Amino acid sequence: MVNPIRKIKNGDSNIAERIVSENYDAIYKYCYFKVGNSEDAQDITQEVFLNFVRNINTYSDRGKPRAFLYTIAKNLCINWIKKNKTEYLESTKEIIDISASEHIDNITDKITLKHIIDNLPKEQQEVIVLKYGHDLKINEIATIIGKSRFTVRYRINLALLAIKSKLSGSDYIEEKLRKRLT
């Protein structure tokens, strides 16, 4: 089977549309997690796919296009946060406010996990969100953040140990992380 990126490079717009439709929601969720507000996350998500199509010729055909999309999203979110620091700080408060309409137990779990994750080093936050919030594989995360698979596994393990110690021995950490991040 011919590589989908090669097909796009050769002008097959149907493949490009399929990649967009298969990855749009996941990229949006990632951007929303990074910037904290829906409108900006939508704008950034659209910019991710525009950049993907514009820069398709620079893609080296290694790995899945999804990792390339997350890399673009990560860089655009970093740029947005740098430009909008005040707005970003206020939007992180909004995330907790949104949870107020849910059940008390669920709210407590989300707030606790958010607080714990927010207090992890940025490198650990990112791998935890990519692994449990977006169900990415170690190889994909390594490509996105530009580190080795060993480094990714190490950061995930450190983060899980920190989370586990904060939750004082909770046996359902992975399940709670998946619920909190989806």
Secondary structure as UniProt FT lines:
FT   HELIX           4..9
FT   TURN            10..11
FT   HELIX           13..35
FT   HELIX           38..54
FT   HELIX           56..58
FT   HELIX           65..83
FT   HELIX           85..98
FT   HELIX           99..101
FT   HELIX           104..118
FT   HELIX           122..128
FT   HELIX           129..133
FT   HELIX           138..145
FT   HELIX           149..166
FT   TURN            167..168
FT   HELIX           173..181
//
